[in-house]
Amino acid sequence: MSRSFYCLDWHSRKNYTVIMENELELTKKRLSELARRAEKRGIPVESDFLTPAEQLELTRMRCEPYVFDGGYEQAERRCAVFLPWDGCEWESGIVCLEIAPSNEKFAEPLTHRDYLGALMALGIKRETMGDIVIQGKRAYLFCLDSIAPYITGQLEEVRRTRVKVCAVEPETIEPPEPPKETSVNVQSARLDSLVAAVYKLSRGEAQKLFERELVLVNSLPPKSPGMPAKEGDVISVRGHGRFAFVAEAGETRKGRVKALVRIY
C-alpha cells in the first residue's frame, strides 16, 4: 500500500488519501455491523483480514467483546472475531497453506511481492489473505478457509517456479522474530520527533521526510509532522522502515519524554 502511494504525483496522492479515508470509514461501519450481528444471533462472527490501521481503528471503537486472530501469535494482518459474550468459545476460520517448489533444485529466490502477485493474479481479494511468511524456498500463507481450496487447486507457478500447495498446521513453521521494543527520549511525542529519534536523524532531516511525503501514519499521510502520536499508531518511513508508538513511559531527569516504541 505505502509503495504505491509513494509512486503517485501530488494530485493523485490527495485523491488516494481521500479514497483510503473513505474506505476506512466503510470498514468501521462494516465492523460495527458484524459486532451487532454477533450479539443479535448469539454466535461468533469473523471479519476478513484487517490491516494494522484497521485493527487500530477497531480498538478505538466500542465493539467489545472481540478477539484478533491471524493464524499465529505474531501475525500482522488479523481477523476480528466478534463474540456474543465474554468467554464465548470460537473456532478459527484461518488455514495455513505451504507453498513449496515442485523441484527445489530449480527454484529461484522469491520475495513477498512475488508470492502476493501470483495470488492476486488468480483474482483473489487481498482481504481474504493474511500474512505470507517466507522461510528459505518455501512460503506459508494464512488465509480464510473459504478460499483455501481454490488456492490449493489453482496456484501452480510463482514467477517461473512451479509450486505445489498444501494445508499444514501453523505449528510446523518457525515464527518470525518479534519486533524490537525500546524507548527513545524526545522533547514531546510528536511525529517528527519520534521519527528523528528512532532513526537517529536530525530534526531537519526528519522534517524533509515529511515535506517529501515519505512518512505514513496508519497507511495515511499525516496532516502535520507536529501532530502528537497516538498509542498504537504505526509510522512507516520510506527508506528506513516502520515502528509503532506504544506509549509514553515517564520523563527523564531533564524533563524529556520517554517514548516506548516497537520497531519492525
TAKAFEN-V562807 format. One record per helix or strand of 3 or more residues. SS is the DSSP state (2 for helix, 1 for strand). FROM is the first residue (numbers start at 1). TO is the last residue. If there is no record, write none. Layout:
# TAKAFEN-V562807
ss/from/to
SS/FROM/TO
SS/FROM/TO
This chain:
# TAKAFEN-V562807
ss/from/to
2/2/6
2/10/41
1/45/50
2/52/59
1/66/69
1/78/82
1/94/101
2/104/106
2/112/120
2/126/128
1/129/135
1/138/144
2/145/154
1/161/168
2/170/172
1/180/186
2/191/198
2/203/211
1/215/217
1/234/237
1/241/251
1/257/263
